[in-house]
Amino acid sequence: MKAAVCYEVGKPLVVEEVKLDPPQQGEVKVKLAATAVCHSDIHLFKGEIPGKLPFVGGHESAGYVEEVGPGVTSLKRGDPVVISLLVSCGKCRYCLTGRSHMCNASWPLDTETRMHNTKGQALNQVLRTGSFAEYTVVDQSQLVKVSADMPLDRAALLACGVITGFGAVVNRARVEPMSSCVIIGIGGVGLNSVQGAAISGAFPIIAMDISDNKLKAARDFGATHTVNSAKEDAAKAVRDLTGGAGADYVFVTVGSAAAVQQGFSLTGPRGMTVIVGLPRFTDTVNFSPFMFIKDERVLTGSFMGTTQLHTQIPRLVGLYKAGILKLDELITHRYPLEKINEAIAEVERGEVLRNVIMFG
């Protein structure tokens, strides 16, 4: 099988033949159909998020069950599945209290890998997934079966980008109808925050970016107003659109500490700022505690959209089939694995919403 391997940060990925071990207890071998390029992958490839070299990235994926390991009874060969980085043991305090996305159990794939190059060198499966490859082996809890009529390139988007943006609004913030929302950063994740706000009945929904093309896309996904922060006074625009009160919710979907600082300043009393995008590990922000006390503001994060994978992925599939959730419009280009570096470069330059690597 072929996989795209990162041997050195900041360098092009190497597409080469690799070997895959069979699935172990509770694991499943999956034949990949599609893997989207996520900004988290780019952070890893650039060394902005620590990763053990050499590694195979990719985690926003869908495919078909190829082989099940011992103890797997809920899936069978040929089942179409969404592959997520989220794992859940079903036994820890987080899984038992409806927070399976925060499962803190230990997993063999945390310290082991099923992938090796032809020299026998271990290839780390990033985020226990490693799906920039024709096949991968993951834990059974990372897989959600979907209906046979669900297109797998669209299903792949549900594994990360969609649930991260949509879930931050619907699950973490629990946005109420007629609440004002600002979404900073209109990439693939930001657009899903926009449509999460629209489906929640928010108003106004203010999309903020420095790209007019992305702001136009935000309108298509449900934004009621747009602000080009490179051309306008963003703080004044938000005040004007919220009757001087400031926003009830701000979602920072771009990985920037400066954007977090800006987003917090755009909220009004009792406003909530949700950090969604991944900044560099070395980034910091500074706030006065007084603003939290006097105005009862909230600053929080949302990991993977606070998503309960096995209940919410099927619901999102249903919303897509009903024409409510937009997925087709998120995909800009589809590439074969051999052109993965080209696909990544387009995403890094901000020229596309989502590029998807297609297999077979």
C-alpha positions in Angstrom: 0.0 0.0 0.0 1.0 3.6 -0.5 1.1 6.4 2.1 2.3 10.0 2.3 5.1 10.1 4.9 6.6 13.2 6.6 10.2 12.5 7.3 11.3 16.1 8.0 9.1 19.0 9.1 8.8 21.8 6.5 9.6 19.4 3.6 7.3 17.9 1.0 5.7 14.6 2.0 7.1 11.4 0.4 4.5 9.1 -1.2 5.9 5.6 -1.0 5.1 2.0 -0.4 4.6 1.1 3.3 3.6 -2.0 5.2 0.6 -2.3 7.5 0.3 -4.8 10.4 -3.0 -6.6 10.9 -5.5 -5.2 13.4 -5.1 -6.2 17.0 -7.7 -6.6 19.8 -10.5 -4.1 19.2 -9.0 -2.6 16.1 -10.2 -2.4 12.5 -8.4 -2.2 9.2 -10.0 0.4 6.8 -9.6 0.9 3.1 -9.6 4.7 2.6 -12.0 6.3 0.2 -11.3 10.0 1.0 -9.2 12.1 3.4 -9.6 15.9 3.6 -6.6 18.2 4.2 -7.1 19.9 7.6 -5.1 22.8 8.9 -4.1 20.6 11.9 -2.2 18.5 9.4 -0.4 21.5 8.1 0.6 22.6 11.7 2.1 19.2 12.1 3.9 19.2 8.8 5.4 22.6 9.7 6.4 21.6 13.2 4.0 24.0 14.9 2.5 21.1 16.7 4.9 18.5 18.1 4.9 15.1 16.3 7.2 12.1 16.4 9.0 11.7 13.1 8.6 10.0 10.7 4.8 10.1 10.6 1.8 9.6 8.4 -0.8 12.4 8.9 -4.4 12.6 7.9 -7.4 12.2 10.2 -10.5 13.7 8.4 -11.5 10.5 6.6 -14.0 7.9 5.4 -13.7 4.5 3.9 -14.7 0.9 4.0 -14.0 -1.8 6.6 -11.5 -4.2 5.2 -10.8 -6.4 8.2 -11.8 -6.6 11.8 -9.6 -7.6 14.7 -10.4 -9.8 17.7 -13.3 -8.5 19.8 -14.9 -6.4 17.1 -18.6 -7.3 16.7 -20.3 -4.1 15.6 -18.6 -3.8 12.2 -18.0 -6.1 9.3 -16.1 -6.1 6.1 -17.6 -3.7 3.5 -19.3 -1.3 6.0 -18.9 2.3 5.0 -17.5 4.3 7.9 -16.4 7.8 9.0 -13.0 7.7 10.7 -12.4 10.1 13.5 -9.4 10.9 15.8 -11.9 10.6 18.7 -11.7 7.4 20.8 -13.9 6.4 23.6 -13.5 3.6 26.1 -17.1 3.8 27.4 -15.8 3.4 31.0 -13.9 6.5 32.2 -15.7 9.3 34.0 -15.9 11.4 30.8 -17.5 8.7 28.7 -19.9 7.9 31.5 -21.0 11.5 31.9 -21.7 12.3 28.2 -18.3 13.7 27.4 -16.8 10.9 25.4 -14.8 13.4 23.3 -12.6 13.9 26.4 -12.0 10.2 27.0 -8.7 9.9 29.0 -8.1 6.1 28.6 -4.8 4.8 27.3 -4.8 3.2 23.9 -2.2 0.9 22.2 -2.0 3.3 19.2 -0.9 6.1 21.6 2.5 4.3 21.9 2.4 1.8 19.0 1.9 2.0 15.2 0.7 -0.5 12.7 2.6 1.2 9.9 6.3 0.7 8.8 8.2 1.7 5.7 10.0 -0.9 3.6 13.1 -0.6 5.7 11.1 -1.6 8.8 11.2 1.9 10.3 8.1 2.6 12.4 5.8 5.3 11.0 3.8 7.1 13.6 0.1 7.3 13.0 -0.7 10.9 13.8 -3.7 11.2 16.2 -4.0 7.4 16.2 -5.2 7.6 12.6 -2.6 8.2 9.8 -5.1 8.3 7.0 -3.1 9.9 4.2 -2.7 6.2 3.1 -4.6 3.7 1.1 -5.3 1.7 4.3 -5.1 2.3 8.0 -5.7 0.5 11.3 -7.7 2.3 14.0 -9.6 1.5 17.2 -13.2 0.4 16.6 -14.5 3.4 18.7 -13.0 5.8 16.1 -15.4 4.5 13.4 -19.1 5.4 12.8 -21.0 3.4 10.3 -22.9 5.5 7.7 -25.6 4.6 5.2 -24.4 3.1 1.8 -25.9 6.1 -0.1 -23.8 8.6 1.8 -21.0 9.9 -0.5 -17.8 9.2 1.3 -15.9 12.3 0.2 -18.6 14.3 1.9 -18.8 11.9 4.9 -15.1 12.4 5.5 -15.7 16.1 6.3 -17.8 15.0 9.2 -14.8 13.5 10.9 -13.2 16.8 11.9 -13.9 20.1 10.1 -17.7 20.0 10.2 -18.1 18.7 13.7 -15.4 21.1 15.0 -17.0 24.2 13.7 -20.7 23.2 13.9 -20.3 21.5 17.3 -18.6 24.5 18.9 -21.8 26.5 18.2 -24.4 23.8 18.9 -22.7 21.6 21.6 -20.2 23.8 23.4 -21.8 27.2 23.3 -25.4 26.0 23.0 -26.3 29.2 21.1 -29.9 30.2 21.6 -32.2 31.6 18.9 -31.9 35.3 18.2 -28.4 35.5 19.9 -25.8 37.5 18.1 -22.7 35.5 16.8 -19.4 36.5 15.4 -17.3 34.0 13.6 -13.7 35.0 13.1 -11.9 33.1 10.3 -14.0 31.8 7.4 -12.2 28.6 6.3 -13.7 25.2 6.3 -14.2 25.1 10.1 -15.5 28.7 10.2 -18.1 28.0 7.6 -19.4 25.2 9.7 -19.6 27.5 12.7 -21.6 29.9 10.4 -24.1 27.2 9.4 -24.3 25.9 13.0 -25.3 29.4 14.0 -27.8 29.6 11.2 -29.4 26.3 12.1 -29.6 27.4 15.7 -31.6 30.5 14.7 -28.9 33.1 15.7 -29.2 36.7 14.5 -27.2 38.5 13.5 -24.5 36.1 12.3 -21.5 38.2 11.5 -18.7 36.5 9.5 -15.3 38.1 9.8 -12.2 37.6 7.6 -9.8 39.4 5.4 -10.8 37.7 2.2 -13.9 39.0 0.3 -14.2 35.6 -1.5 -14.5 33.8 1.9 -17.0 36.3 3.1 -19.1 35.7 0.1 -19.0 32.0 0.8 -20.1 32.8 4.4 -23.2 34.4 3.0 -24.0 31.2 1.2 -23.7 29.3 4.4 -26.0 31.5 6.4 -24.1 34.6 7.5 -26.4 37.6 7.7 -23.6 40.2 7.8 -19.9 40.2 6.8 -16.9 42.3 8.0 -13.6 42.5 6.2 -11.4 43.3 9.1 -8.6 44.4 6.8 -10.8 47.2 5.4 -13.1 48.0 8.3 -13.0 48.8 12.0 -14.2 45.4 13.2 -15.1 46.5 16.7 -17.2 49.3 15.5 -18.9 47.1 12.9 -19.8 44.5 15.6 -21.1 47.2 18.0 -23.2 48.8 15.2 -24.7 45.4 14.3 -25.5 44.4 17.9 -27.1 47.7 18.9 -24.0 48.7 20.8 -24.1 45.7 23.1 -21.3 43.6 21.7 -21.7 40.0 20.6 -23.3 37.3 22.7 -21.0 34.7 21.2 -17.7 34.9 19.3 -16.1 31.8 17.7 -12.4 32.1 16.9 -11.9 29.5 14.2 -8.5 30.7 13.0 -5.4 29.5 14.9 -4.2 32.9 16.1 -3.6 34.3 19.6 -4.2 37.8 18.3 -7.6 36.7 16.9 -8.5 35.3 20.4 -7.6 38.6 22.0 -9.7 40.4 19.3 -12.6 38.0 19.7 -12.8 38.5 23.4 -12.9 42.3 22.9 -15.9 41.9 20.6 -18.2 40.3 23.3 -20.6 42.2 25.5 -21.5 41.5 29.1 -22.0 37.8 29.7 -20.6 37.2 26.2 -18.8 33.9 25.5 -15.7 33.6 23.4 -15.0 30.1 22.1 -11.5 29.2 20.9 -11.8 26.7 18.1 -8.8 27.1 15.8 -5.4 25.8 16.9 -2.7 28.5 17.6 0.9 27.6 17.9 1.9 25.9 21.2 4.1 28.8 22.1 1.3 31.5 21.7 -0.1 33.3 24.7 -2.8 35.9 25.3 -3.3 38.4 28.1 -6.5 39.5 29.8 -7.5 41.6 32.8 -9.4 39.5 35.3 -11.6 42.6 35.9 -13.4 42.0 32.6 -14.4 38.5 33.7 -15.7 39.7 37.0 -17.5 42.9 36.2 -19.1 41.7 32.9 -19.3 38.0 33.7 -17.7 37.2 30.4 -16.7 33.6 29.5 -13.6 32.4 27.6 -13.5 28.8 26.8 -12.4 26.2 24.3 -14.1 23.5 22.2 -12.3 20.3 21.4 -13.6 18.6 18.2 -16.9 20.4 18.6 -17.6 18.7 22.0 -19.0 16.0 19.8 -20.5 12.7 20.9 -19.4 10.8 17.8 -21.7 7.9 17.6 -24.9 9.8 18.2 -24.2 13.0 16.4 -22.5 11.8 13.2 -25.7 10.0 12.1 -27.7 13.1 12.9 -25.5 15.2 10.7 -25.8 12.7 7.9 -29.5 13.1 8.3 -29.3 16.9 8.1 -27.2 16.6 5.0 -29.6 14.3 3.3 -32.5 16.6 4.2 -30.7 19.5 2.5 -30.1 21.4 5.7 -26.4 20.9 6.3 -24.1 21.9 3.4 -21.2 19.6 2.6 -20.9 19.5 -1.2 -20.1 23.2 -1.2 -17.1 22.8 1.2 -15.0 20.7 -1.2 -13.0 22.8 -3.6 -10.8 20.2 -5.3 -10.2 16.5 -5.2 -6.7 15.1 -5.7 -5.0 11.7 -5.9 -2.6 10.8 -3.2 0.4 11.4 -5.5 -0.6 15.1 -5.6 -1.0 15.6 -1.9 1.7 18.2 -1.6 -0.1 20.3 -4.2 -3.4 19.9 -2.3 -1.7 20.9 1.0 -0.1 24.0 -0.6 -3.4 25.3 -1.8 -4.9 24.9 1.6 -1.9 26.6 3.3 -2.2 29.6 0.9 -5.9 30.0 1.8 -7.0 29.5 -1.7 -9.6 26.7 -1.0 -12.1 25.6 1.6 -11.3 21.9 1.7 -9.2 19.8 -0.6 -9.9 16.1 -0.5 -7.5 13.2 -1.3 -9.3 10.5 -3.1 -8.3 6.8 -3.1 -9.3 4.4 -5.9 
